[in-house]
Amino acid sequence: MTTTRTFRITVRGAFDGLDAEQRAGLLARASEHDVLHAACTTEGHLSYDIAARPAFTFRFQDSGEAEEDILEATERAEAAAKAWLDERGYAFKNLRSQAEDLSLAPLGKRQRRAAARKDA
């Protein structure tokens, strides 16, 4: 039996050298990219607060069958983030990624209770 693993990948960076038009465009669409609406999605969700600082975060969800698939998932996430930024002409710097295999994540209190109920 093959188990599908779910990965959450976070790609962080900073906008670099935005011109006035780019900055205004990001500010105009800031509500779509508010961190309060952040979610891990297959296509990636972008959040930023350009009024406070030039940092941004993309959140991706991907999957694989083996633990080592997380490396390819991380590469896909980084490529997707770069493509989104490049397509819109946004220069960026300090791009870094962090990935988590949810099958290896510790269970939260609610999850432990639910698992205990299933086993009972």
N, C-alpha and C positions, 0 to 999 in steps of 0.2 A: 504494500500500500504506500502510495506517495502522499506526503503531507505538503500542503502549500504553506509556505511561510509568508507572513506579511512584514514588509519593511517600511519604516518611516524614515524619510531622508530630509534633512534640513540643509539648505544651501544658503549661506549668508555672505554678504559682501557690502560694498558701499558704492553708491553712484559716484562718479568721478568727473569733475569739470562740466557739470550741467550748465547749459546756457539758460537765459531767462525764459525762453519759450518752453524748453523741456521742463524746467522747474514748475512753471505755471500749469503745464499739462498734467504733471504728477499731482500737484495740489488740487486741481479740478477733479481728479478721479480718486482722491484720497479716501473718500468714504467707501469705495469699492474694495480698497486694500487695507482697511483698518484691521489692526491686530485682533480686535474683539471678534472679528468674523473669520479669523484664521482657521483653516482646516487642512488636513492632509488629503490631497486628491491625486488622482492618476495624472492629470494634466499639470498639476502644480498650482498652488495658491500663493500669490505674492502679497506680502504685507510690508508697509513702511509708514513712517511718520516724517515725511520730508520737511515739515515745519520745524521739527525738533532736531533732526540730524539726518545725514545722507545715507544711513544704513537701510538695508532691505533684507528680507527673509523670504525664501521660497520654501514651501512645505509640499513634499511629494509622498505618495503612497505607491508602493510597488510590491511585487511578490516574486517568489522563486521556490524551488524545491529543495535546495541545499543551502547550508549556512554560507558557503562561499559565493552564492548568487548575489549576496548583498553588495559585493564589489561592483558587479556589472550594473546593478540597480542604482548605485551611487554615481557611476559614470553617466548613466542615462539621465539622471536628475541634473547633474552639472551641465551636461550638454543642452538639455531643455532650457535651463535657466539662462545659459549663455545665448542661446538662439533667441529667446524672448527679448533679452536686452539688446542684442545686435540688430534684430529686426526693427527695433524702435530707435536705434541710433544712440542708446544710452551707454556711455563709457562706464566702466566699473573697475574696482580694485579690491584686493584682499578677499578673493573668493575662497571660501572653505566650506567643507561639508561634514556633516555628522549623520551617521545612520544607526538605526536601532532595529534589531530583529525582535518583533513583538513576541515571538514564540519563546524567547529567552528572557523576556522582561518579567520581573517579579509581579505576582498578582497583588492587586489592591485589596483593601479590606472587603469591599462588596463582592469582588470576584472570588475571594476565598470563601465567603459565606455561600455564594451561589454554588460553588463547586462542592462544598460540604453537603448542601441540600441534595444535589444530584447523587452523591455517593450514599446518602442515607436511605 
